[in-house]
Each structure stands twice: as C-alpha cells, then as structure tokens.
Amino acid sequence: AGATAVTVHALPALTRVRSFAVRRAASLAVDGAGTLWVADDPTGASVGHYDRDGRELPGRIDGFAAVAAVATDERGRLLVADGGRAQQVFVYEELGGTARRIRTIGIAGGLSSS
C-alpha cells in the first residue's frame, strides 16, 4: 500500500495549511497538546504519533490486530479500538512519552466470544 496524506487546515475558514505523508491514514485523533495520533500502519497493527508539521514523535503504539478507530477524551487519554481478534477498546495515558495502557474496555473476542 502506498503512502496517504494528512492535511492540516486552520480555523475558522478551514484554509489548507500543509499536508504530510503517512504510511496509511485510516483514523486519526488530535490530543490536548495538538499532536496527532494516526492509525498509519498498512497492516493496522500500530498507531503513530506526529506533530502538527508531520514529524513523527516518540510514542508509537504497536501490537494491535487491526486498528478500527482512534480518539482522545476530555482527560487527554488516547482510546484505540482494535477491530481485529481483540474486539476491544484500549485506553492509554502518558501520551507525551511512552504511552501506558491503563484500561481495557470489553471482553477479548467481543460479544460473540462469550
């Protein structure tokens, strides 16, 4: 799979500011510090961390089967939905350095596993 682009726009008119290439932009979220978390692995196995200029930052999170979505919450945590075999949402904090998983939502394998 080829590279895709993330495009940055300025408010309020949504004027295009810049764009940068990532391996695969499937889902993204902006955290409270203004950095981007992008499901960018062609296999869906990881979430990358980027500054607003497109430079990759420390904190890539690996080990997913297939990232379905990423989001941030009001507490500054990152939520990653694994749509692969786990069928769970993983919650991370300490996003400025090495992200640490603090919670798992759902049961392994999803509802059909019970």
Secondary structure as UniProt FT lines:
FT   STRAND          4..10
FT   TURN            11..14
FT   STRAND          15..22
FT   STRAND          27..30
FT   TURN            32..33
FT   STRAND          36..39
FT   TURN            42..43
FT   STRAND          46..50
FT   TURN            52..53
FT   STRAND          61..62
FT   STRAND          67..72
FT   TURN            74..75
FT   STRAND          78..82
FT   TURN            83..86
FT   STRAND          88..93
FT   TURN            95..96
FT   STRAND          100..105
FT   TURN            108..109
FT   HELIX           111..113
//
